[in-house]
Amino acid sequence: MQPAVEFRGISKHFGAVKANTDVNFTIAKGSIHGLVGENGAGKSTLMSILYGYYRADGGEILLDGQARRIHNSQEAIALGIGMVHQHFMLVENMTVLDNVMLGSEGSFKLKAKRVQVEEELREICARYRLDVDPLATIHDLSVGAQQRVEILKQIYRSANILILDEPTAVLTAQETESLFEILRLFKEQGKTIILITHKLQEILDITDTVTVMRGGRVIGAVPTAGTTKEDLANMMVGRPIENNLPRKPYNPGAPVLEVQGLQLLDDQGVKLLADIGFTLRAGEIVAIAGVSGNGQSELMEILSGMRLPTEGKLDFLGKELPFKGRSDADGLPRTFRDLGIGHVPEDRLRDGVIKAFSVMHNTIFGYQDKLKNKWGLLDFKAIAARCAELMTNFDVRPNNHDLRIGLLSGGNQQKVVIAREVLAQPKLMLVGQPTRGVDIGTIESIHTQLLKLRDEGVAILLVSVELEEVRALADRILVMCGGRITGELKIEEFDTTRIGLLMGGEHKS
């Protein structure tokens, strides 16, 4: 088939970090091409070069057989390249229409232009079955609908080459299938799609060819029909992946967390959590399964001290958590950490790291008061030694504690967050979406750490939309829908159909 994109000898360095080294491969026009590799393998850097965010230090890119120098994203868009980022680039208090027009208004007569663009968007939505209202406000849309807005924006800008970076990281199974139907329509119309994902089953389901990267280099490119998940995993990490991690027999200890009658109302009096009650014991992992947006985030915010409940009793190690008599949650997260509650937030970029600070600084945030010398000053020599040990033990790459954490891949950022909480030796660990957007090798590493904590007697409350992750880690499963617990299952009772019904609101009888 005719090539849509050719990478020839592409190299890119960030100081001493080699992100891409002599990258060569071809993407066929009118195909869906998968790009996989570990976090930090160079996938996103390569696509950012194609989209004009970065300039390569060496090599060239050919589009339709013609060498192109792409200096910025505006030039990439003009060449028909569009990119949907893992973290959406949308203004939440603006409408779909305004977000699509933003940066490409093209006229001072905005009223007439808005009418014209709205008509075009409705036609595009009908043609590609996007099911988006151009006049809807972004913050009122589901995550899946917001992603369709990003795709709509690229189609409106006449993208013929569409890059999707971890597009299903926050989607339900139904939303993922809807996205794949849209991508198949794109392919039928001759458009070229580049799909970056860590979900190898999705690679097998939707792509024609897959290129594997490791350490900034291309390891190989194979037709999808002739490969397996195991083959791809071995190519990605250079070794077999352990699917059944060792764990001690289930032997829960004393109650660590007891929740009774927990309720939460928002400012408009809407009930976000209703009658939540459960017990979590030492040495067990209780997983909360459910579609995102059904109260899991609010529950984790309360348990970590970030938010006050409206009603309810919460006991930690036999003592009531200090919510009563407070008008706000100021200082509570610190109090909870001091009590022995660790927290790996669902959104690492919003709540877990500060991108502009170094890896070393991010390893102490929240625990800095415990790392001072006898004069009350931070002991940076000890902190640096501690950080070096942390980075080695948790395989954080690149192993450079002075590097800004924002320059690390998502999976390596996640390792830092988890390591920081593990080193604090919590009695209770709250873990939200621990492997969202991370590669298969990092998933294995994170799961190993969580099971090790469980075997050491730590109580773990896990929130995950990935049912395979729930199956791999949980001792018990709570299912939430509409702010309520609709059912509880032992791991031996795991059944995707039954869990799906509970996630849809059917209560366990």
Protein Blocks (a to p, Z undefined) as FASTA:
>chain_A
ZZfbdcehiacdehjbcfbghiacdddehiacdddddehilmmmmmmmmnomaccfbdcd
deehiacddfbfklmmmnopacddfbdcbdfkbcfklmmmgoplopablmlmmmmmmmmm
mmmmmmnonopafkbcfklpcfklmmmmmmmmmmmnopabdcdehkllmccfklmmmmmm
mmmmmmmnopacddddfblklmmmmmmbdcddeehiafbdcdfklccfklmmmmmnopac
dfbdcdddddddddfbdcehiacddfkopafbghiacdddehiacddeddehihpmmmmm
mmnopaccfbdcddeehiacdfehpabfghklmmmmmnopacddfblmlmmpcfkbcfkl
mmmgoplmmmccfkopacfklmmmmmmmmmmmnopacddfkbcfklpcfklmmmmmmmmm
mmnopabdcdehklgoiafklmmmmmmmmmmmmmnopacddddfblklmmmmmmbdcdde
ehiafbdcdfklgcfklmmmmmnopacZZ
